[in-house]
Amino acid sequence: MKTIKQIADEIGVTKQAVFKRIKKPPLSTKLEPFISTVDGAFMVTVDGEKLIQQSFIDNAASTVPPTKPSTELTVGLQFALQSREREIERLEREIERQGREISRLQERNDELTGALISALERKSFFKRLFGRKGEK
């Protein structure tokens, strides 16, 4: 024989949940012959324990919603997925295009930087014309 607390621990629920369940018909009438009180504690026989466990199993099975998605939902999700895939492909193409544009602009920047450095290294016309004779 087991206490309500022991049965609750095995099932994985609180003892209050077990008490609540065994007080409601039809389980309460089925359990009458299997429950006794010893020193103020309810004691349940093995057969009563099986009835309590079965009631929790039956309740869990009846409260779980069906997992099969509806056809309408499936079609909607597939459409949304295809739409997202097309958007991803478009964005990937845009990223590639922008990457090529960045490379082209970097090359142009390097060319202009080189030309600017060359121009700065050469003396200006006025400096050559009016500069001191020792300067080149």
C-alpha positions in Angstrom: 0.0 0.0 0.0 1.1 3.5 -0.8 0.2 7.0 0.4 -1.3 9.6 -1.8 2.0 11.5 -1.6 4.0 8.5 -2.8 1.6 8.0 -5.8 1.8 11.7 -6.7 5.6 11.6 -6.7 5.6 8.6 -9.0 3.2 10.2 -11.4 4.9 13.5 -11.3 2.1 15.6 -9.9 1.2 17.2 -6.6 -0.6 15.4 -3.9 -3.3 18.0 -4.2 -3.9 17.1 -7.8 -4.3 13.4 -6.8 -6.7 14.3 -4.0 -8.7 16.5 -6.4 -8.9 13.7 -9.0 -9.9 10.9 -6.5 -12.7 13.1 -5.0 -14.5 13.3 -8.4 -16.8 10.7 -9.8 -16.5 8.2 -11.5 -13.0 7.6 -10.0 -14.1 8.2 -6.5 -16.7 5.4 -6.7 -14.2 3.0 -8.3 -11.5 3.7 -5.7 -13.7 3.2 -2.6 -12.7 -0.5 -2.0 -9.0 0.3 -2.6 -8.5 3.2 -0.2 -8.3 3.1 3.6 -7.1 5.4 6.4 -4.2 4.4 8.6 -3.1 6.8 11.3 -4.9 9.7 9.5 -3.2 9.1 6.2 -4.9 7.7 3.1 -3.4 4.4 2.0 -4.1 3.0 -1.5 -3.7 -0.5 -2.6 -1.9 -1.6 -5.8 -5.1 -1.9 -7.7 -6.2 1.6 -6.6 -2.8 3.0 -7.5 -3.3 1.6 -11.0 -6.7 3.3 -11.3 -5.2 6.6 -10.2 -2.3 6.4 -12.7 -4.7 5.4 -15.5 -6.9 8.4 -14.8 -3.9 10.7 -15.2 -2.8 8.9 -18.4 -6.4 9.1 -19.8 -6.6 12.8 -19.0 -3.2 13.6 -20.5 -4.2 11.8 -23.7 -7.5 13.6 -24.0 -6.1 17.1 -23.5 -3.3 16.8 -26.1 -4.5 18.5 -29.3 -4.1 16.6 -32.5 -0.7 17.2 -34.1 -1.8 16.8 -37.8 -1.8 20.2 -39.4 -4.7 21.2 -41.5 -4.3 21.3 -45.3 -5.0 25.0 -45.4 -2.4 25.7 -42.8 0.2 23.5 -44.7 -0.5 25.3 -48.0 -0.2 28.7 -46.3 3.1 27.8 -44.6 4.5 26.4 -47.9 3.5 29.6 -49.7 5.2 31.7 -47.0 8.3 29.5 -47.1 8.6 29.8 -50.9 8.1 33.6 -50.6 10.9 33.8 -48.1 13.2 31.7 -50.2 12.6 34.0 -53.2 13.4 37.0 -51.0 16.6 35.4 -49.8 17.7 34.7 -53.3 17.0 38.3 -54.4 18.9 39.6 -51.4 21.9 37.3 -52.1 22.0 38.7 -55.7 21.9 42.2 -54.4 24.8 41.5 -52.0 26.9 40.1 -54.8 26.1 43.1 -56.9 27.1 45.5 -54.1 30.3 43.5 -53.5 31.3 43.9 -57.1 30.5 47.7 -56.9 32.6 48.0 -53.8 35.5 46.3 -55.4 35.3 48.5 -58.5 35.1 51.7 -56.3 38.1 50.5 -54.3 40.2 50.0 -57.4 39.2 53.5 -58.7 40.1 55.0 -55.3 43.5 53.3 -55.4 44.0 54.8 -58.9 43.1 58.3 -57.8 45.1 58.1 -54.6 48.2 57.0 -56.7 47.6 59.9 -59.1 47.3 62.4 -56.3 50.4 61.2 -54.6 52.3 61.5 -57.9 51.0 65.0 -58.5 52.0 66.1 -55.0 55.5 64.7 -55.4 56.0 66.7 -58.5 56.8 70.4 -58.0 54.2 72.8 -59.1 54.8 75.0 -62.2 55.1 78.2 -60.1 57.5 76.6 -57.7 59.7 75.5 -60.6 59.5 78.9 -62.2 60.0 81.1 -59.2 61.9 78.7 -56.9 65.4 79.0 -55.8 68.1 77.9 -58.2 69.4 75.1 -55.8 65.9 73.6 -55.4 64.7 71.0 -57.8 
